[in-house]
Amino acid sequence: MEAIEKRLEVEKQLAVARELAGALDFVRALECLEKGRLCMKKQFSKLAAQYDELWEVCMSRVTAAKKAEDKREKKAKLELEKKHTMDLVEAGKILGIEALCREQQVLDRAFKKKSLLAHPDRNVGDVENATRKFQRINAARDAFLLAIEKDLKDHTKKVQDDDESAFEAVKSLWRAKGVTSTCCLADIAETFENEDAFQKLSAGARRQAFAEYQTKIKKEEAEILKREAAKKKEAFQTMLSNAKDKKAISSSKTPFEHLAIVFQLDPRYRAVPDDDQRKDFFEDWRWHEKKKKEQKTTSLKRPPEKNDHRRDHHDDHDDDAKTNNNSSRKKYQKKTSSSSSRTRD
């Protein structure tokens, strides 16, 4: 009873979640699915698959909506900053500095000097006008701070781009010179110390670039070895399949050591350097051959289809006719041989 109640609850939550998803309320749909998961059991495999499918759809829609919302907020923030940001030329005139100034100390000194003069507490007789001037001075300072922050970001991005280009240049240089994954940075430093791409990087950047290069080269070397092993395995098993005594070799009674006697001069056998690897290839081939035989025997044991009954009947009739003809021919040959022997006598 408990399992039935839980199943009904799960189906109910799934139906509600589908309705909410149809109404584009994906957040509440996810909440319903979460409630349904609490009642989920291992036996409800079909329902679990439906839950997972709907969960992925809702999550993708929620994520897309969140990204779009973040994009809109960022755009609105930038527009607000542009709206309230003062022109640097005007800001420079207010603070008494150049528009191209990006030094924090110069900006702080100019702001302190102007803000003290225009502070409302020091201009009690003309508070309204002093407040307006003080606000403009603050706005001018904010404009310069935004410009300094933007220039810093641009500079950081440029440095990162330069570092990346230098990384790629030195990696391509190592690849062209044939540096392998077993090499050490200290060993190759003397070889590449006069190269421009190598000199541009600091010691830490060189270590990082070489570590990335080594990781990539190791993966490539592993892939090459994997492909070569697959080719060797295919050639080795083709050799076994094309052998004259294939039936004897594929037998479970044949020991692995027998292969060394039969194929010791074959280059495909010698291409596999390790006996353990040869044994693995041999056992794998023998297992596949056994499976093929089993499939063949099961197909032969299978009863004929209805459409083939008439054809099989005709074939049996033809076989009977052939046997009758053969027996009559033999009787005729016996009679002729006996009559010829009598005439001789």
HELIX and SHEET records of a PDB file:
HELIX    1   1 GLU A    2  GLY A   22  1                                  21    
HELIX    2   2 PHE A   26  LEU A   38  1                                  13    
HELIX    3   3 SER A   45  HIS A   84  1                                  40    
HELIX    4   4 LEU A   88  LEU A   95  1                                   8    
HELIX    5   5 GLN A  104  ALA A  118  1                                  15    
HELIX    6   6 PRO A  120  ARG A  122  5                                   3    
HELIX    7   7 VAL A  127  ALA A  176  1                                  50    
HELIX    8   8 LEU A  185  PHE A  192  1                                   8    
HELIX    9   9 ASP A  196  GLN A  199  1                                   4    
HELIX   10  10 ALA A  203  SER A  241  1                                  39    
HELIX   11  11 LYS A  246  SER A  250  1                                   5    
HELIX   12  12 GLU A  257  PHE A  263  1                                   7    
HELIX   13  13 PRO A  267  ARG A  270  1                                   4    
HELIX   14  14 ASP A  275  LYS A  301  1                                  27    
HELIX   15  15 LYS A  306  ASP A  308  5                                   3    
HELIX   16  16 HIS A  309  ARG A  344  1                                  36    
END                                                                             
